[in-house]
Amino acid sequence: QPVMSIGDNGVDRHVNLVQIRCGQQCFAGVTDDGDLLTWGLAEGGRLGHGSDQDLYFPVPKPTRVMAFRGEKVTSVSCGAYHMMAVLSTGELYTWGDNRAGQLGHGSTMHHYAYNGRFGGHFGG
């Protein structure tokens, strides 16, 4: 069954999820079109919506991560306060809370959107 998500223009739309993952009070799903949707508690930037202003506010519906617009996400994984996604190109991206360096960016700075590419191509 399709699930309801928030579309790019703020209007609800139906999507088909082919993958769904959960972290600590956060969720992520990949649609059959390769869009990445996240929802739940936005603390630490783990949802990837690009803002640290909504740290403790929930995102109540699956919402497209606009940083991946035009890309095809093939896989997603959720940690407690961070996420990672693999694109169809094989590139791995990580974002969210990074206090222990778990994003693999070589620092402990938080990333509120997917802007930290990790190691180029992943897999093969």
C-alpha atoms as a printed R data frame, in Angstrom:
    type eleno elety resid chain resno      x      y      z
1   ATOM     1    CA   GLN     A     1  0.000  0.000  0.000
2   ATOM     2    CA   PRO     A     2  1.261  3.505 -0.751
3   ATOM     3    CA   VAL     A     3  2.042  5.731  2.224
4   ATOM     4    CA   MET     A     4  1.282  9.434  2.522
5   ATOM     5    CA   SER     A     5  4.233 11.823  2.425
6   ATOM     6    CA   ILE     A     6  4.729 15.560  2.179
7   ATOM     7    CA   GLY     A     7  5.472 16.536 -1.415
8   ATOM     8    CA   ASP     A     8  7.982 19.125 -2.598
9   ATOM     9    CA   ASN     A     9  5.319 21.846 -2.602
10  ATOM    10    CA   GLY     A    10  3.968 20.937  0.845
11  ATOM    11    CA   VAL     A    11  1.002 19.036 -0.584
12  ATOM    12    CA   ASP     A    12  0.523 15.436  0.521
13  ATOM    13    CA   ARG     A    13  1.279 12.720 -2.034
14  ATOM    14    CA   HIS     A    14  1.201  8.934 -2.075
15  ATOM    15    CA   VAL     A    15  4.495  7.065 -2.480
16  ATOM    16    CA   ASN     A    16  5.602  3.438 -2.524
17  ATOM    17    CA   LEU     A    17  8.385  2.590 -0.093
18  ATOM    18    CA   VAL     A    18 10.808 -0.167 -1.116
19  ATOM    19    CA   GLN     A    19 12.990  0.184  1.991
20  ATOM    20    CA   ILE     A    20 12.324  1.460  5.508
21  ATOM    21    CA   ARG     A    21 14.720  1.820  8.448
22  ATOM    22    CA   CYS     A    22 14.422  3.127 11.988
23  ATOM    23    CA   GLY     A    23 16.821  4.770 14.383
24  ATOM    24    CA   GLN     A    24 16.243  6.321 17.778
25  ATOM    25    CA   GLN     A    25 12.967  8.245 17.368
26  ATOM    26    CA   CYS     A    26 13.640  8.672 13.641
27  ATOM    27    CA   PHE     A    27 12.721  6.831 10.466
28  ATOM    28    CA   ALA     A    28 13.872  6.775  6.848
29  ATOM    29    CA   GLY     A    29 12.426  5.265  3.708
30  ATOM    30    CA   VAL     A    30 13.461  4.946  0.079
31  ATOM    31    CA   THR     A    31 10.715  5.192 -2.543
32  ATOM    32    CA   ASP     A    32 10.470  3.163 -5.724
33  ATOM    33    CA   ASP     A    33 11.584  6.371 -7.524
34  ATOM    34    CA   GLY     A    34 14.772  6.616 -5.434
35  ATOM    35    CA   ASP     A    35 13.634  9.518 -3.248
36  ATOM    36    CA   LEU     A    36 14.729  9.563  0.389
37  ATOM    37    CA   LEU     A    37 12.047 10.367  2.981
38  ATOM    38    CA   THR     A    38 12.734 10.943  6.674
39  ATOM    39    CA   TRP     A    39 10.530 11.684  9.675
40  ATOM    40    CA   GLY     A    40 10.570 11.663 13.450
41  ATOM    41    CA   LEU     A    41 12.667 13.722 15.868
42  ATOM    42    CA   ALA     A    42 15.064 16.056 14.046
43  ATOM    43    CA   GLU     A    43 17.589 16.354 16.907
44  ATOM    44    CA   GLY     A    44 21.212 16.619 15.794
45  ATOM    45    CA   GLY     A    45 20.321 17.049 12.130
46  ATOM    46    CA   ARG     A    46 19.734 13.320 11.733
47  ATOM    47    CA   LEU     A    47 16.775 13.798  9.353
48  ATOM    48    CA   GLY     A    48 18.908 15.627  6.796
49  ATOM    49    CA   HIS     A    49 16.527 18.485  6.124
50  ATOM    50    CA   GLY     A    50 19.367 20.977  6.396
51  ATOM    51    CA   SER     A    51 18.459 22.915  9.514
52  ATOM    52    CA   ASP     A    52 19.591 22.997 13.095
53  ATOM    53    CA   GLN     A    53 16.683 25.278 14.028
54  ATOM    54    CA   ASP     A    54 14.239 22.384 14.481
55  ATOM    55    CA   LEU     A    55 16.460 20.328 16.764
56  ATOM    56    CA   TYR     A    56 13.744 19.171 19.134
57  ATOM    57    CA   PHE     A    57 10.679 19.437 16.943
58  ATOM    58    CA   PRO     A    58  9.200 16.381 15.268
59  ATOM    59    CA   VAL     A    59  8.640 15.949 11.556
60  ATOM    60    CA   PRO     A    60  5.322 14.041 11.746
61  ATOM    61    CA   LYS     A    61  5.057 12.789  8.141
62  ATOM    62    CA   PRO     A    62  7.548 11.242  5.737
63  ATOM    63    CA   THR     A    63  9.249 14.247  4.120
64  ATOM    64    CA   ARG     A    64 11.574 14.231  1.114
65  ATOM    65    CA   VAL     A    65 15.221 15.074  1.805
66  ATOM    66    CA   MET     A    66 15.684 17.820 -0.763
67  ATOM    67    CA   ALA     A    67 19.482 17.558 -0.671
68  ATOM    68    CA   PHE     A    68 19.106 14.396 -2.772
69  ATOM    69    CA   ARG     A    69 16.783 15.948 -5.355
70  ATOM    70    CA   GLY     A    70 17.838 14.702 -8.783
71  ATOM    71    CA   GLU     A    71 19.728 11.743 -7.295
72  ATOM    72    CA   LYS     A    72 18.583  8.162 -6.896
73  ATOM    73    CA   VAL     A    73 19.004  6.764 -3.393
74  ATOM    74    CA   THR     A    74 19.309  2.970 -3.349
75  ATOM    75    CA   SER     A    75 19.845  2.306  0.364
76  ATOM    76    CA   VAL     A    76 19.566  4.077  3.715
77  ATOM    77    CA   SER     A    77 20.644  3.245  7.252
78  ATOM    78    CA   CYS     A    78 19.832  4.937 10.569
79  ATOM    79    CA   GLY     A    79 21.991  5.265 13.660
80  ATOM    80    CA   ALA     A    80 20.832  6.765 16.949
81  ATOM    81    CA   TYR     A    81 21.379 10.382 15.853
82  ATOM    82    CA   HIS     A    82 22.770 10.059 12.329
83  ATOM    83    CA   MET     A    83 21.942  8.501  8.956
84  ATOM    84    CA   MET     A    84 23.712  7.375  5.828
85  ATOM    85    CA   ALA     A    85 22.568  6.773  2.281
86  ATOM    86    CA   VAL     A    86 24.039  5.126 -0.799
87  ATOM    87    CA   LEU     A    87 23.255  6.573 -4.217
88  ATOM    88    CA   SER     A    88 22.896  4.666 -7.477
89  ATOM    89    CA   THR     A    89 26.382  5.976 -8.355
90  ATOM    90    CA   GLY     A    90 27.803  4.062 -5.378
91  ATOM    91    CA   GLU     A    91 28.552  7.205 -3.379
92  ATOM    92    CA   LEU     A    92 27.971  7.028  0.380
93  ATOM    93    CA   TYR     A    93 26.725 10.105  2.250
94  ATOM    94    CA   THR     A    94 26.484 10.590  6.025
95  ATOM    95    CA   TRP     A    95 24.878 13.330  8.135
96  ATOM    96    CA   GLY     A    96 23.621 14.168 11.613
97  ATOM    97    CA   ASP     A    97 25.205 14.102 15.059
98  ATOM    98    CA   ASN     A    98 28.938 13.585 14.811
99  ATOM    99    CA   ARG     A    99 30.197 14.061 18.385
100 ATOM   100    CA   ALA     A   100 32.221 10.825 18.213
101 ATOM   101    CA   GLY     A   101 33.306 11.240 14.580
102 ATOM   102    CA   GLN     A   102 30.887  8.504 13.485
103 ATOM   103    CA   LEU     A   103 30.126 10.255 10.182
104 ATOM   104    CA   GLY     A   104 33.639  9.552  8.935
105 ATOM   105    CA   HIS     A   105 34.307 13.131  7.784
106 ATOM   106    CA   GLY     A   106 37.543 13.507  9.737
107 ATOM   107    CA   SER     A   107 36.035 15.894 12.299
108 ATOM   108    CA   THR     A   108 33.470 15.964 15.094
109 ATOM   109    CA   MET     A   109 31.338 18.750 13.560
110 ATOM   110    CA   HIS     A   110 27.608 18.038 13.126
111 ATOM   111    CA   HIS     A   111 26.156 18.036  9.602
112 ATOM   112    CA   TYR     A   112 22.503 19.023  9.189
113 ATOM   113    CA   ALA     A   113 22.249 17.909  5.566
114 ATOM   114    CA   TYR     A   114 24.018 15.280  3.495
115 ATOM   115    CA   ASN     A   115 26.903 17.627  2.670
116 ATOM   116    CA   GLY     A   116 29.576 15.221  3.898
117 ATOM   117    CA   ARG     A   117 30.509 12.710  1.232
118 ATOM   118    CA   PHE     A   118 32.288  9.742  2.731
119 ATOM   119    CA   GLY     A   119 35.046  8.068  0.760
120 ATOM   120    CA   GLY     A   120 33.638  8.469 -2.761
121 ATOM   121    CA   HIS     A   121 32.362  5.215 -4.253
122 ATOM   122    CA   PHE     A   122 31.193  2.470 -1.965
123 ATOM   123    CA   GLY     A   123 31.007 -1.148 -3.003
124 ATOM   124    CA   GLY     A   124 31.407 -1.851 -6.641
